[in-house]
């Protein structure tokens, strides 16, 4: 007999649980009663859920703190459910606190929506989550001139656990960092702009969604938008390409990293951070084969050691570094202005 996946639901009111009633049955089992932020840590400890589903209604320092404490003491896969503008921005802070992913539920949970949510919860239940680090730095930003041909380009791939990891890396770089940074982060469609705004506020760097034809500038950070592939031309311009998903992802980390490898060769720098699966591993290898520098995050500091592990197995990683050491290595490789 197949064991049901244990799911804990955290919400300010019973509304979410009532809407999700049809979700629990054959494969999923709801454990614990109505749980608020104040009861999150004790409920995870007592019920040992495989996945925690968290409703996000707006900014909440109490919920942020509860997730941080839970991930530090009893790490578990957490999925955020958000809707509307306020909750979407609030979700970014909760991802940084340790939640793995965020989704938006439609007004009516019909069959396809329930099946999709069930699959997401089942997938997250298989993730081995490590204790989540805490602590962030703040910086200010300034505008810098367009990229010169000799300037390198940094491309970063990330998935589950990525928002927090990205914030740590960016916070370790000065606002005068002499190269543009291109990011492909697996996140629910529609949240990439929220991610960019949150990273900008969190780190002090200029972080924006990539725009078709935009010239890449040193010290600016470009996030791949939803539902298009983000590539970089040899002239240092952003390119957004329509097309099918690659390896199940749109945008694809491999597509970004391979374009940076082809366009910049020895001036390409690739980084693969925490994440599930193997997206980015082949792209990182291509950067290394063309003479560029490559980094894979180590197992000890990865929330999910899937993508970095695959990159290392392919021989794509020049160095394997803890999250806290990645910014310092980038500063070694990127000449100061």
N, C-alpha and C positions, 0 to 999 in steps of 0.2 A: 504493500500500500504506500502510495506516494505521500510524503510528509508535506503539509501545507506550509507556505511561506508566511512567517509571522510579521505582521505589519502593525506598527504603532502610529496612530494619527494624532497630531498636535494641532490644536485649533483654539481660537478664542471663544468659539461657540459650537454647538453641536451641528451646525448647518452643513459643514463639509462632510461629516460622517454620514449624515442622512442621505446626501446626494450620492455618496459612494457606496451606499448599502448594497446594490447589486454586484459590486466588485468582489465582495467577500463570499466565498463559497467553496468551489471545487479546488482552486489552487492557492488562494490567499485567505489567511485567517487574521482578523483584527484582534490584537491583544490589548488588554488594559481598557479602562473606560475612557471617558472624555479627559484629555490631557492638555493642560495649559503649559505655557513656558516655564512656570514655576515648578511644575512637576516633571519636566522632561528628564532630567538627570536620574531621579529616583525611579521613574517608570522604565527607562532603558535598563537600569541596573536590575530591577525586579523582574521584568518580563523578557529581557534578552531578545528584542525583536531583531529580525534580519534586515528590515528596512524601516525607516521612519519617514512618514509623509507629513510635511509641515505646511499648513496654510499660512500665506503671507497676506495680511490685510493692509500693511503700511509699516513705516519705520517703527522698530521696537528695540530699544536697548536691552530690555529684559530678555527677549528672545535671542538676540545676538549673543549675549552673555551666556545664556543657557546652552546654546549650541557649542560655543567655545569650551565651556566646562565639560560638556558631554563628550566632545571629540577628544578632549585631553585625558579623560578618565575611562570612558567606555566607548571607543570609536565604533561607529555604525554608519552604514550607508543612509544618507538623508536626501530626500527628494522634496523640493519646494514646489508649491502650487501657488501661482500668482496671477493677478488679473488687474488691468488698468495701469495708469502711469505711476502712481505712488508706490504700489506694491512691487512693480517691476524694478524701480530703483532700490527699494528696500531689499529686494532679493539679492542684489549684488553684494551688499554687506554681509548677508547670511551665507553666501557662497564663500566669502573670505573667511568667515568664522568656522567653516568646515563642511557645510552642505555640499553635496557632489554635483547636483544638477537642478535645473528649474524648468518647469513646464507651465503652460496655460491650459486650463480646461475650458471647453466650450460651455455655453449657458446650459445646454441640455446634454447630459451624458448618455448618448445613444450607444448602440452596439459597437460600432467602430472605435469610438472614443474609449470605451471601457476596455476593449481588446488591446488598444495601443497602450493604455495606462498599465494594464496587467503585464504586458510584455516588458515595459520599462521597469516596473517593480521587480519582476522576475530576474531581469538582467542585473539590476543593482544589488539584488540579494546575493549574487555570486562574487561581488567585489570584496576583496580583502582590503580593509581600510586601516591605515596606520594612525597613531595618535597625531593630532594636528598641532603644528607649531603656532605660537601666538606672538604678537608684537609686530608693529609696522612703523615705518619712517615717513616723515612728511618732507616734501621739497617744494620749491617754487619753480616756475618755468619762464622761458623767454623765447622769442621767435628768432630763428636762425636762417641764413640764406640757403638757396637750393643746393642740391647735391652736386659735387664735382665728380668728374669721371673716375678719379683715383680713389674716391671714398668707398669703403666697403659697405655692404648691406647686411644687416642681421635679420634672419628669418627664424621665427619661433613657432613651434607646434605644441599645442596643449589640448587636453581633453578633461576628463574628470579630475577635479581638484585644481584645474588650471587657473581660474581667476586669482586665487590667493597666491599661487606660485608666480604668476605674472607680476603681481603687485610687489612681491619680494624682490624679484629680479630688477624691475624698473626702479624700485626705491633705492637700490644699491648703485644706480648709475647717476652721474651728475646731469643737471639740466643742459650742460654744454656737450653732452656725449656726441662725438663727431661722426655719427652714422645714423641713417634712418633705420627704424626697426619695424618689421612687418610681422604681424601675428595672425595665425589661423587657430582659433579656439573653437572646439566643438561645443555648441550651446544651442538651445532651442531657438528656432527661427523667430526673428523679431526682437531678440535680446542683445544683438551685437552693438547697437547704438547705446543701449543702457550700459553694457560692459565698458565701452570706450569712455563714456562720461564718468563712470565710477572709477576706472583706472586713473583717469586724469585727476579727479579730485583726491584720490587716495595717494598718488605718488608725486603729484606736482608736474608731471610731464605732459606735453601736449599729445593727447591721444584722441584720434578721430577714426571714424569709419573710412575706409579707403574709397576714393571717388575715381571713376574712370578718367584716365588721362592726366591725373594729378602728378606733378613732379615731386618725387620723394625728396625730403629735406632732412639734413642732419638734425639729430635731437628731437625728431618727431616720430610718433608711433602710430602705425596704421593697422587697423583691425579689419579682417576680412568680413564683408557684409554677409547677411544670410542669403542663401539660395543662389549664389554665384561663386565661380572660382576666382580667386585673387592671384594674379600673376604680376611679374615685374618685367618690363622691357629692358633691353640693353642700354637704352638712353636714360634709364632711371625713372620711368613713368609707371604708374599703377595701371593695371589692365584688369577689367572685370569681365569675365567670360561666361556666357550662358552655356549650358551643357548638362549632360547627365552626371549623376553622382559618380564619384570614383572611389571604389572600395566601400561604397555605402555612404560616402560623405559628400556634402555640398554646402559649403566649400570643403575642399580637400587639403590637408596638410602636405601630402605628397606633391600635389600640383603646385603649391606655392614654393616649396623647397626646391623642386626640380627647375622651376622657372628662374629662381635666384641663382642656382648652380649654372644654368645655361647662359644667363645674362651677365654674370659677374665672375665666374670662374674662381681664380685664386683670391678674389676680393669678397667671396661669399662666406658668410658665417652662419651656420645652422645650429639650432638648439631644439632638442626634443625634451619636453617636460612631462610631468605626470599625466597619465591617461590610460584608458582601456583600449586594447586592440593593437594594431600595428601601423596605423596611418602616420606617415612622417618618416618611417624607418628607411624606405627606399629613397625618398627625397634627400634625407641626410647623407645616405651613402653616396648619392650622386655628387653632392657638394664636396665630400671628401675625395672622391675619385678625380674631381676637377681641380684639386689642389687647395680647396678652401678649408677653413677650420670648422670642427664640429664638436658639440657637447651633448651628452645624454645625462639626465638627472639620475642620481644614484637611487638605489632601492630604499635606503633608510629614510630619506626625506620625501619620497614620492608617496602621495596619497594612494595612488593606484600605479603599480609598477608594471605596466603593460607595454605602452609605446616605447619608453626608454629601453626596456628589456629587449624588445624586438630589434631596436636599432643597434644595440650592443651585439646581439647575436649575429647580425648581418655584417659586423665589422665596420659599421658606419660611424662609430663614436671615436674621435681622436682622444678625448678625455671623458671620464665619468666623474661627475662632481656632485657634492651635496648642494642643495638649493642655495644655501647661503654663500657658496663659493663661485657661483656662476657669473655674477656681475663683475667680480674682481678679475676673472679670466677674460671677460669681454673687454675690460679696460686695458688689459695687457695687449690684446690683439688689435684694438682700434686706436690708431695714433691720435694724440690730442690735437685739437685745432691750433 
